[in-house]
Amino acid sequence: MDPLSDPLGDRFMKDVKPPIHRPISHELLFPSDGNGKPSYKALKSHFQREGRIAKTDALQLIDIATNIFRSEENLLFLQDPVTIVGDIHGQLYDMFKMFEIGGNPENTKYLFLGDYVDRGVYSIEVVFLLYAIKINFPQTFYMIRGNHECRQMTTYFNFRTECIYKYDIEVYDRIMESFDCIPISCLINRKFLALHGGISPELRTIEDLTRLNRFVEPPKQGLYCDILWSDPVDTPDGRLPEGWRKNEVRGCSFYFGNDVMNNFLKRNDLISVIRGHEAQPDGFKMHRWNGNNEFPAVITIFSAPNYCDSYNNKGAIIKFDNNTLNIQQYNYNQHPYMLPNFMDVFTWSVPFILAKVVDIFSVILKNQQGEMVIIDEKSTTRFQELEDSVSEQKIGNNKNKKSVAEIMRLFQALREGIKPDSIENFRGYRSQAPLSIIVREKTELESLIELFAQARALEMRS
């Protein structure tokens, strides 16, 4: 595919290739000799250059994968060798590296433990690429559901916003329907139970998993909730006298301790539970509650290195072969920079421009004694209109609301006579300019220009 053109040859980072200009063609994504299967290699190459796919192709990809998920059981049964992958969280470029270490899907069996979306800014590309591979290798490439594969979490975090920004609400809804169909657990060699979160007080035997209705939005309590949300207690010996403790950090489900875990393993003739769900500094954690000479009762694996671009943790995967677990770690890959909340550079710049303009006003509108020059009625009206416009913006969080309040206080100060400490306060605000204040109309910018001209004229007369 052709990249974006650079007619002036003035790209600042010339070693970074421009993004792909158009969506991948249907003929390239679904080649005629592919028996209706997508070319995951072409899609991977396209995504590496920040390309996208057409909405019709996206919906086709989702529908094919959904039908495959729907045909699978709640509890998958796998035999080693298998590579087990933890949370991805939209970190597409780190997933590329994971495949380099884990092996080619053409000759490697994979099991993913959920949490493919949210937090990272390439979640929808992660989903599409995993779905494309699943369609090509339905008998060797497996996925189970994580707690983020639901409507509540994707709305609270950024996946829903990403879907609407890159496509539309229909694509988001179709992906949510596909998430409802993803299996929820896996038994490996009939000795290792793989879940996203952990066990539940309601999970007596692994057969309980087969009786769940998984084709729904996960509830806020109960067995379905717990296997997605529960955590092992974070103590060296796993001691938890009450067995279960409310997980107040998560806001739902439980912590489980060594005693209830050992009872569960013994009751079901299992060796260990393998799960994801928690970031780990080394990318994994062996919960050796029964001593260093015993096999860990719980193994946590996390495959998103430098989680949220801030944790500086390693990513890890498990290569499971001949009942032997080999953990391989890896560091993060660099990825293209994205502004917060998928903003464009113009929207991002407006608050800083507004701050600078008002800062200029605060200096120009002072006379030599530091007193405010009287502003005429027309200028006052302009200030009021601008203030009203800013106050009407829909701000998404308390931090931005506070920023709007700062601007409104500044306009009040400009009308009534500005004080030096007010200017200093505004400079402090300016360094953390809000993200969501957008000047909506050209007339508002014209108002600022007109006020600037008046202030300049007053200064020249003085």
Secondary structure, DSSP 8 states (H G I E B T S, - for coil): --B---TT---S-TTS---BSS-B-HHHHS-GGGTT---HHHHHHHHHTT--B-HHHHHHHHHHHHHHHHHS-SEEEE-SSEEEE-B-TT-HHHHHHHHHHH--TTT--EEE-S--SSSSS-HHHHHHHHHHHHHH-TTTEEE---TTSSHHHHHHSSHHHHHHHHS-HHHHHHHHHHHTTS--EEEETTTEEE-SS---TT--STHHHHTS--SS---SSSHHHHHHH-EE--SSS---TTSEEE-TTTTSSEEE-HHHHHHHHHHTT-SEEEE--S--TTSEEEE-TT-TTS--SEEEEB--TTGGGTS---EEEEEEETTEEEEEEE---------GGG--HHHHHHHHHHHHHHHHHHHHTB-TTS-B----HHHHHHHHHHHHHHHTS---SHHHHHHHHHHHHHHHHHHH---HHHHHHHHHHHTT--SS-----HHHHHHHHHHHHHHHHHHHH-
